[in-house]
């Protein structure tokens, strides 16, 4: 007899457990539906924000490209050519600018005679103040 008692109580407990979960699910279905609807709306809003952020970043990059495209083609000159111009007495017609960043610039290093140092972050502003009557060479190795 104890087996049949155990089986009855086990079935009763299982039914009580299952019916409780069904009742809780039935009672809270509207709340759960509203919560899921809000999660869906928040997901859609995040999707729109991410798309807008990607579009804004792409527009920013295009504007940067258009703004700085004139600097894409920088004529290169060999050191020997500059040395020859200096030796030929054209040093007063040249302006050599050192635009190395801090990581590449050593304060104690020898500089090219007559060169000036400009921080690369300030280059766009500083270029406006450079003499217009000189050939300008940027040193950036």
C-alpha positions as CSV (number, residue, x, y, z in Angstrom):
1,X,0.0,0.0,0.0
2,X,2.7,2.6,0.6
3,X,3.6,2.5,-3.1
4,X,0.0,3.5,-4.2
5,X,-0.1,6.2,-1.6
6,X,3.2,7.6,-2.9
7,X,1.9,7.4,-6.5
8,X,-1.3,9.3,-5.6
9,X,0.6,12.0,-3.7
10,X,3.2,12.3,-6.5
11,X,0.5,12.7,-9.2
12,X,-1.3,15.2,-7.0
13,X,1.9,17.2,-6.4
14,X,2.7,17.1,-10.1
15,X,-0.8,18.3,-11.0
16,X,-0.6,21.0,-8.4
17,X,2.8,22.1,-9.7
18,X,1.6,22.2,-13.4
19,X,-1.7,23.8,-12.6
20,X,0.0,26.5,-10.6
21,X,2.4,27.4,-13.4
22,X,-0.6,27.4,-15.9
23,X,-2.6,29.7,-13.6
24,X,0.3,32.1,-13.1
25,X,1.0,32.1,-16.9
26,X,-2.7,32.7,-17.6
27,X,-3.0,35.5,-15.1
28,X,0.2,37.2,-16.1
29,X,-0.1,36.7,-19.9
30,X,-1.2,40.4,-20.5
31,X,1.7,41.7,-18.4
32,X,4.1,39.5,-20.2
33,X,2.7,40.5,-23.6
34,X,3.0,44.2,-22.7
35,X,6.6,43.6,-21.4
36,X,7.6,41.8,-24.6
37,X,5.9,44.6,-26.7
38,X,8.1,47.1,-24.8
39,X,11.2,45.1,-25.4
40,X,10.4,44.9,-29.1
41,X,9.8,48.7,-29.3
42,X,13.1,49.3,-27.4
43,X,14.9,46.9,-29.8
44,X,13.5,48.8,-32.8
45,X,14.5,52.1,-31.3
46,X,18.0,50.8,-30.7
47,X,18.1,49.5,-34.3
48,X,17.2,53.0,-35.6
49,X,19.8,54.7,-33.4
50,X,22.5,52.3,-34.5
51,X,21.6,52.9,-38.2
52,X,21.6,56.7,-37.7
53,X,24.9,56.5,-35.9
54,X,26.4,54.5,-38.8
55,X,25.0,57.0,-41.3
56,X,26.3,59.9,-39.3
57,X,29.8,58.3,-39.1
58,X,29.8,57.6,-42.8
59,X,28.8,61.2,-43.5
60,X,31.6,62.5,-41.2
61,X,34.2,60.3,-42.9
62,X,33.0,61.6,-46.4
63,X,33.2,65.2,-45.2
64,X,36.7,64.6,-43.8
65,X,37.7,63.0,-47.1
66,X,36.4,66.0,-49.1
67,X,37.9,68.5,-46.7
68,X,41.4,67.0,-46.8
69,X,41.5,65.5,-50.3
70,X,43.7,68.4,-51.4
71,X,46.4,67.0,-49.1
72,X,46.3,63.5,-50.6
73,X,48.9,64.4,-53.3
74,X,51.9,65.7,-51.5
75,X,54.9,66.2,-53.7
76,X,58.0,64.4,-52.4
77,X,61.5,65.7,-52.7
78,X,64.7,63.9,-52.1
79,X,67.1,65.1,-49.4
80,X,69.8,65.5,-52.0
81,X,67.7,68.0,-53.9
82,X,67.1,70.2,-50.8
83,X,70.8,70.0,-49.9
84,X,71.6,71.1,-53.5
85,X,69.2,74.0,-53.2
86,X,70.7,75.1,-49.9
87,X,74.3,74.7,-51.3
88,X,73.2,76.8,-54.3
89,X,72.3,79.7,-52.0
90,X,68.5,79.2,-52.1
91,X,68.2,78.6,-48.4
92,X,66.3,81.9,-48.0
93,X,63.6,80.6,-50.4
94,X,63.1,77.4,-48.5
95,X,61.1,76.7,-45.4
96,X,61.5,73.2,-43.9
97,X,58.9,72.3,-41.3
98,X,59.3,69.4,-38.9
99,X,55.9,67.9,-38.3
100,X,56.8,64.7,-36.5
101,X,54.5,63.7,-33.6
102,X,55.8,63.4,-30.0
103,X,56.5,59.7,-30.4
104,X,58.9,60.3,-33.3
105,X,60.4,63.5,-32.1
106,X,63.4,63.6,-29.8
107,X,64.1,67.0,-28.3
108,X,67.8,66.4,-28.3
109,X,68.0,65.3,-31.9
110,X,69.7,67.4,-34.5
111,X,67.4,69.4,-36.7
112,X,67.8,70.5,-40.2
113,X,69.3,74.0,-40.4
114,X,66.6,76.6,-40.5
115,X,63.7,74.2,-40.0
116,X,60.9,75.0,-37.6
117,X,58.8,72.6,-35.5
118,X,55.0,72.5,-35.7
119,X,52.9,70.1,-33.8
120,X,51.0,67.9,-36.3
121,X,47.7,68.5,-34.5
122,X,48.1,72.2,-35.1
123,X,49.3,71.9,-38.7
124,X,46.1,73.2,-40.4
125,X,46.1,76.3,-38.3
126,X,49.8,76.9,-38.4
127,X,50.0,76.6,-42.2
128,X,48.0,79.8,-42.5
129,X,50.8,81.7,-40.8
130,X,53.7,80.4,-42.9
131,X,55.3,82.7,-45.5
132,X,53.8,82.6,-48.9
133,X,57.0,83.5,-50.8
134,X,58.9,80.4,-49.8
135,X,58.9,76.8,-50.9
136,X,57.6,74.8,-48.0
137,X,58.8,71.3,-47.3
138,X,57.3,69.2,-44.5
139,X,59.6,66.7,-42.7
140,X,57.6,63.9,-41.3
141,X,59.6,60.6,-41.2
